[in-house]
Amino acid sequence: MDDFVRDKLTEWGLCKWIEKFKEEEVDTESFYCLDDQQIAKLIPKLGPQAKFKKKLLKEQNTANPDKSDASAQVIAPSIGTSNKRKRKSDLQGESFQQHSRTKKQCLAKGPRSYSEQGFAKESFYCLDDQQIAKLIPKVEPPAKFKKKLLKEQNTANPDKSDASAQVIPYTSGTSNEGKRKSDLQGESNQQQSPTKKQRLAKGLRSYSEEIIQADVKKIMRCVLQKIPPEKNQLNDFLRKKISDLKTEKREVVGVFGKTGAGKSYLINAVIGLKKFLPSGGVRACTSVLIKVEANMQNSKYEAIIEFITKEEWRDELWFSKNFRQDNEEDDTEYRDIDEKLSALYGEDWKEKSPDDLMDAKYFRKIPEFLLSKEKILTADEDEELSENVIRYTRTKPDDAEDKSTRRWYWPLVKCVTIKVPNADLLKHVTLVDLPGSGDRNKSRDKMWKTVVGSCSTIWIVADIKRVASEVEAWDILKDACSNMGNGGQCNQIHFICTQSDLHPDAKDTSKDGIRDFILKRNQQAKKEVMKEFHQLKGVKKHFSEESFKVFTVSSIEFLNQKYLNKEQTEIPKLKQFLKELNDCHKETLNYVSGARGILSLIQGASRRGGAEIKKAVCTILERKMKGELVEVWKQMEETYLAFEKCLSDGVEKSERSCEKVLESVINPKKRSGSSFHMTLKYLVQHNGIYNAKTNKNQNQRKQKNLNMELSSYLTESIEEKFKETFPNEVNCEPFNGKLNSFSLDTKRMKMNPKYKDVELQLEFLNAEEDKKKNKLIKIIRDRKKKIYSSLMTTVEESMQKCYDDAKVISGTNSLRNMRETMKKHVHDSKNMFKNAKDIMLNQLEDLMTDIMKDLKETMQESIELSLKTYGDSIPDVTVELDMVKNHYKGLREPQKTSSLFQSAKLMKS
């Protein structure tokens, strides 16, 4: 059995039968040739068997469209659509009406048979006549069952329901105006049909590419076994290159939004589960990250819970208890502490010491916390897992019984990863429900920054009723944009207005009138959001208008379609976006290209002769490489000098303004000494993080970071140059594209008849060059995050002594003494800004040097081994090379799906 079969069984939720397929040696080729008898032998239980047959048929039709129509004609009779079978079913239905037994009595023996055969909802809809007869052996019950099942299948058929949903709303209007709108919408639907065809073609392509990838992997495993066991430079090189072939892809979509904005409803609708993530009568915890991704291992719903450490929790307890004793009047901080500790301990915490609160009795149900291990919850159904995971992510504020009897563990949780089976949209995508800002807990804050920095897309979720004035949503974008942009890899921001189906102000309350009101209001909301975005100068330093998109969605209307069709709810647009994000065409192409290059090298190394031309080509390539490396280094040096100039300006401004910045934080206007005392104590206890009152609402607070404010002039000085040097846009390359333009010109040389004898070696070098540049670009993308964040990190480390000294100050005049300690430290430590500049430049120089060294050494080794080495006992891979070349050719023409089908069929021949 190969990876393709294993992956398909896992994807279809049939992991239980993997060992059986392995025993029978079912590989990709034989997988597509299985008949009913063989399937029954592999999967004896009817439930999973029916499910497998449905999935296999769909897969076969996708990989071979010419046969799909015929297959459909064969299947149709089995679900009772022929006239003869229909008449028989109708007659049997009439006979049943004469019986006094109820439906429940007729099928009383059914449930036991269903349980024995391992039935799930999906397999229930896949039953054929033979399987129904086995489950319900008597004559009358099967007939009734089939009639009911056919009705249920038609009801559940999503394609039919979609069609009806689109027709009904538009025929309800009686006015001419309504008719015109209906006609226009009809035209719009016709215009959309090519898009649907494109989506279908893309879906067919992705299935074919899975087959191609599995086949090429199988080929390369076989080639790896063919390489002679003798240790020498060429054999070791080939083994390493084959092992380095990878097709990994993981995109992260971060979801921000205040509690009640509709994040849970949105995620549930997008992944197709109604009540998966809890919402409504529960209050979200503001510090727990929730990741949602596909379960590729089994068909269970899983939650992996990661806790903060015992030491971190003990520190939080000490601070919380001391804070409460000193001041219970500071509403915001005290309320946060009370909510957190009451969730875990109830009312016990108020009368107990931190040591008492670390007693193991409080953690009996989560021993993993004390053992510093992850806790794993599993369930067969999504709602079951949702119910079990609530206490690790949220709390029910008004449930008196729960408050006294249940513990809520979210104060101890750092991250929850939820794995969903059969979730195609999450196969290569992780959705992350994120807190709006970092956390005072170091490990949570570090994880938040890491996850935000890894997001390729950000969803900002806000209620459409007050979208333009939604301060919190815009504050999230402003505060986190540097972590997403220059400090991350985000290239798209989607501002998502939820609850777009609300219509309290609609004057025309007819169905058409309400629909028109909703659509008009949604367009207005989009304009308001774009207007607000244009005013955010700080955000626009990181993100262009092209990267910012607005959606108006309704999760409820997507499910019910009372006023809007599915497309108008814009949930399908988000689903399509995730589908495209899942696309692995580039990764598959790179894998097949790399495999083609390696096979070309093996085949070339097995050929003798051509020593003179190899030597000549080697000289040409080495000379070319030196010239190309010089050009890349010139661009890097220009970048370094530009950064140095920008940072020097930033250092000057920082040294001139740092004391003023500090004063604005530790001695703000309109805050009396007594009310601010605990805020400053909170700040030094949490190494610069504090809660500041907002300008628009003095009763609200937002988390801020003194270290970030002190380093702000430094970061602002390099924002524009950093974005230009390390762009996040998909089609832009680092260092002004100079690295990507590096070329040994092997593609052009390969076309010259003069170099026919080294054509295969040139093919390998071309593939190796592309592979190395792609790898280096990924390395640059990861390391640039650390380079960007080094400015604030250096300032934070320089301020640490200041915080430590201020922490121990207490007694009379403690507020004044803390302020004086901090002022003196900043005044005496202005060199921290120059240190920050030097550290960033050192890291930039290290990156440049490492890139040049890696590129030079890799290409030099590849040139020498391909043109200066002959392989003894190197296997002949002519057949394998031809197969991979055919696959590569198909992948290079993604629009022509027929090419891909031919490539897929090659594997079967």
WOSUL-V110355 format. One line per field, one symbol per residue. ss: DSSP state (A for helix, B for strand, O for the rest). psi: psi as a letter, one per 40 degrees, with the letter a starting at -180 (. if undefined). burial: b if it has 16 or more other ideal C-beta (glycine too) atoms within 10 Angstrom, else e. A space follows every 50 residues. Layout:
ss: ???
psi: ???
burial: ???
This chain:
ss: OOAAAAAAAAAOOOAAAAAAAAAOOOOAAAAOOOOAAAAAAAOOOAAAAA AAAAAAAAAAAAAOAAAAAAAAAAAAAAAOOOAAAAAAAAAAAAAAAOOO OOAAAAOOOAAAAAAAOOOOAAAAOOOOAAAAAAAOOOAAAAAAAAAAAA AAAAAAOAAAAAAAAAAAAAAOOOOAAAAAAAAAAAAAAAAAAAAAAAAA AAAAAAAAAAAAAAAAAAAAAAAAAAOOOOOOAAAAAAAAAAAOOOOOOO BBBBBBOOOOOOAAAAAAAAAOOOOOOOOOOOBBOOOOBBBBBBBOOOOO BBBBBBBOOAAAAAAAAAAAAAAAAAOOOOAAAAAAAAAAAAAAAOOAAA AOOAAAAOOAAAAAAAAAAAOOOOBBBBBOOAAAAAAAAAAAABBOOOOA AAAAAOOOOAAABBBBBBBBBOOAAAOOBBBBBOOOOOOOOAAAAAAAAA AAAABBBBBBBBBAAAOOOOAAAAAAAAAAAAAAOOOOOOOBBBBBBBOO OOOOOOOOOOAAAAAAAAAAAAAAAAAAAAAAAAOOAAAAOOOOAAABBB BBOOAAAAAAOOOOOOAAAOAAAAAAAAAAAAOOAAAAAAAAAAAAAAAA AAAAAOOOOOAAAAAAAAAAAAAAAAAAAAAAAAAAAAAAAAAAAAAAAA AAAAAAAAAAAAAAAAOOOOOOAAAAAAAAAAAAAOOOBBBBBOOOOOOO BBBBBAAAAAOAAAAAAAAAAAAAAOOOOOOOOOAAAOOOOOOOOAAAAA OOAAAAAAAAAAAAAAAAAAAAAAAAAAAAAAAAAAAAAAAAAAAAAAAA AAAAAAAOOOOOOAAAAAAAAAAAAAAAOOAAAAAAAAAAAAAAAAAAAA AAAAAAAAAAAAAAAAAOOOOOOOOOOAAAAAAAAAAAAAAOOOOOAAAA AAAAAAOOO
psi: hidddddddddeffddeddddddefhaddddeehidddddddgdhdcddd ddddddddddddegddeddddddddddeefeidddddddddddddddeie iiddddfdedddddddefhiddddeehidddddddgdidddddddddddd dddddehddddddddddddeedieiddddddddddddddddedddddddd ddddddddddddddddddddddddddhiehhidddddddddddehifihh ihhhhiiiheefddddddddefhdfchiibfihiieehhhhhiihedaei hihhhhiiidddddddddddddddddheegddddddddddddddeaeddd eiidddeeiddefdegddddefiihhiiididddddddedeediihdegd dddddiiheddehdihhhhhifgdeedehhhhhiieiaidhddddddddd dddehdihhhhihddfddegdddddddddeddddcdeafhehhhhhhife eifdehdheiddddddddddddddddddddddddegdddeddhiddehih ihihddddddfddiiddeeedddddddddddehfdddddddddddddddd dddddehiifdddddddddddddddddddddddddddddddddddddddd ddddddeddddddddegiifhidddedddddddddffehihiiiddheei iihihdddddeddddddedddddddgieideiiiffedddehhefddddd ehddfdefddddddddddddddddddddddddddddddeddddddddded dddddddehiahfddddddddddddddefeeddddddddddddddddddd ddddddddddddddddeehihhfhihfddddddddddddddegddgdddd ddddddde.
burial: bbebbeebbbbbbbbebbebbeeeebbbeebbebeeeebbebbebbbbbb bbbbbbbebbbbbbeeeeeeeeeeeeebbbeeeebeeebeebeeebeeee eeeeebbeeeeeebeebbbbebbbbbbbeebbeebbeeeebbbbbbbebb eebeeeeeeeeeeeebeebbeebeeeebeebbeebeeeeeeeeeeeeeee ebebbbbbbbbbbbbbbbbbeebeeebeeeeeebbebbeebbeebebeee bbbbbbbbeebbbbbbbbbbbebeebbbbeebebbbbbbbbbbbbeebbb bbbebbbbeeebbebbbebbbebbeeeeebebbbebbebbbbbbbbeebe ebebeebeeeebbeebeebeeeeebebebeebeebbeebbbbbbbbeeee eebeebbbbbbbbbbbbbbbbebbbbbbbbbbbbbbbbbbbbebbebbbe bbbbbbbbbbbbbbeebbebebbbbbbebbbbbbbbbbbbbbbbbbbbbb bebeebeeeeebbbbbbbbebbeebbebbeebbeebeebebbbeeebbbb bbbbbbbbeebebbbbbbbbbbebbebbbebbbbeebbbbbbbbbbbbbb bbbbbbeeebeeebeebbeebeebbeebeeebbebbeebeeebeebbeeb beebeeebeebbeebbbeeeeeeeebbbbbbbbbbbbbbbbbbeeeeeee bbbbbbbbbbbbbbbbbbbebbbebbbbeeeebbbbebbbebebebeebb eeeebebbbbbbbbbbbbbbbbbbbbeeebeebbbebbbbbbbbbbebbe ebbebbeebeeeeebeebbebbbebbeebeebbbebbebbbebbeebbee bbeebeebbeebbebbbeeebeebbebeebbebbbbbbebbeebeebebb bebbebbee
